[in-house]
């Protein structure tokens, strides 16, 4: 990507993010349709239209959204890949088309090609019919064999972050403000109105087809993306909501992101070979292109001078120039918007985590006391890479063949320690009564002594799945769950 394109990305972000200042007065229909230039630019080029393939005609029918987080993985909602009521994965073949846009013909411009998913994944709590609230854990993933050649930096995931503002972008299939643009990517934004342990609600307009859209905040003068949730639902005609990225799903999502097909699968599919740019390669790149670096003062960075005063403010995972990174950020004054931050790099390409004393990077000075703490200079390189400023110029309009992978059995994923979803219908509204009855463990329509007895009988760390009484999904039955029971005591609304 050229510097001009990088500046265009910032301009787009600033235009949309300007709504944040007026988000308390966000109109019900605030959505903006992207044009066919926006969707070629990071991060919008990672957002994909999902299609079902007709097994007879081979035609593709759009139905939802996903966003690419690594060379072989896209995240979406659980209900986009799994029939919860039928207790099975969806039988239809699913295809991804990143950066889809309505062209002059009225159909989709195929900017980067299309891939067919060979694995569909969700989590154990999504598949558990007894788990509630479903909105808290409606997440899943799709794996495909050949990466998209021009896409090299992907959406950064921000775990445990409570934002006060939300933007999302996806592919709604109905109720768009302009049906002549109903195959475009639509951006929505607004205030976050409620943040629970595992789900979030916001005044950003969600409709059918927007399921699986990334939900993020722009930080650092609208240059950095922080994806903190996945859009899955709405309560009324003006809002949206979905599961947050939190510690309970961190391990599972990391495993999904780091999945790789076998060499045999890559060879059979005809994948193009590509290389990973290691962290010291990023340093060399920005050394040769200093104009692409973000300003350290704007990034609010501080040199590590000692242990942080508090716990981490956020935990990040991202694939930058095809390499997997994981880092932790510590605000020196948590809760203060302009607080400076220290960054500890946990994983990066070229970082030898198995080496003696936690070896650093080849060709770079090794400090046995560093433990991955980054100087301002190195942290600036990391965050500039996170913002997509190391992306090579993209080649658009090259004809590419559809990659067809052999159909294999879908994998039932490993438990993640707590999660769940909507059902198979797109972006269903959620009733308030569903949340009010969170403590109705025996399903009799009331929260009473019988449910209290189940809580007390299961007291302590969870030893089974599902874990009866673990209402907040933290892996323990304790006072927090007891408080939820007492707070919901009585007859369920609508029961």
TADA-V214153 format. One record per backbone hydrogen bond with DSSP energy under -1.0 kcal/mol. CO is the residue of the C=O (numbers start at 1). NH is the residue of the N-H. Records with the same first field share a line. If there is no record, write none. Layout:
CO = NH  NH
This chain:
2 = 6
3 = 7
4 = 8
5 = 9
6 = 10
7 = 11
8 = 12
9 = 13
10 = 14
11 = 15
12 = 16
13 = 17
14 = 18
16 = 19
17 = 20
18 = 21
19 = 22
20 = 23
22 = 25
23 = 26
32 = 187
35 = 39
37 = 40
38 = 41
41 = 45
43 = 46
44 = 47
46 = 68
47 = 99
48 = 66
49 = 97
50 = 63  64
51 = 95
52 = 61
54 = 58
59 = 54
61 = 52
64 = 50
66 = 48
67 = 75
68 = 155
70 = 73
72 = 144
73 = 69  70
74 = 142
75 = 67
76 = 140
77 = 80
78 = 81  82
81 = 90
82 = 84
83 = 87  88
88 = 83
93 = 53
94 = 117
95 = 51
96 = 115
97 = 49
101 = 109
103 = 106
107 = 103
109 = 111
114 = 403
115 = 96
119 = 143
121 = 141
123 = 127
128 = 131
133 = 136
134 = 137
137 = 139
140 = 76
141 = 121
142 = 74
143 = 118  119
148 = 151
152 = 322
156 = 227
157 = 317
159 = 315
164 = 192
166 = 190
167 = 216
168 = 188
170 = 186
178 = 181
179 = 182
181 = 184
185 = 34
186 = 170
187 = 32
188 = 168
190 = 166
191 = 203
194 = 201
198 = 244
199 = 196
200 = 242
201 = 193  194
202 = 204  240
207 = 210
208 = 173
210 = 213
211 = 65
213 = 231
215 = 228  229
216 = 167
217 = 226
219 = 223  224
224 = 219
226 = 217
227 = 158
228 = 245
229 = 215
231 = 212
233 = 241
234 = 430
239 = 206
240 = 202
241 = 232  233
242 = 200
243 = 230
245 = 160
246 = 249
249 = 253
250 = 254
251 = 255
252 = 256
253 = 257
254 = 258
256 = 259
262 = 266
263 = 267
264 = 268
265 = 269
266 = 271
278 = 282
279 = 283
280 = 284
281 = 285
282 = 286
283 = 287
284 = 288
285 = 289
289 = 292
290 = 293
295 = 299
296 = 301
300 = 341
314 = 329
315 = 159
316 = 327
317 = 157
318 = 325
319 = 154
320 = 323
321 = 277
323 = 320
325 = 318
326 = 346  347
327 = 316
328 = 344
329 = 313  314
330 = 342
333 = 336
336 = 339
340 = 332
341 = 302
342 = 330
343 = 374
344 = 328
347 = 326
348 = 351
349 = 279
351 = 353
355 = 358
360 = 352
361 = 364
367 = 370
370 = 373
372 = 345
375 = 379
376 = 380
377 = 381
378 = 382
379 = 383
380 = 384
381 = 385
382 = 386
383 = 387
384 = 389
385 = 388
388 = 391
432 = 436
433 = 437
435 = 438
437 = 440
439 = 441
445 = 492
447 = 490
448 = 452
449 = 453
450 = 454
451 = 455
452 = 456
453 = 457
454 = 458
456 = 459
460 = 477
467 = 470
469 = 471
475 = 462
477 = 460
478 = 482
479 = 483
480 = 484
481 = 485
482 = 486
483 = 487
484 = 488
486 = 489
490 = 447
492 = 495
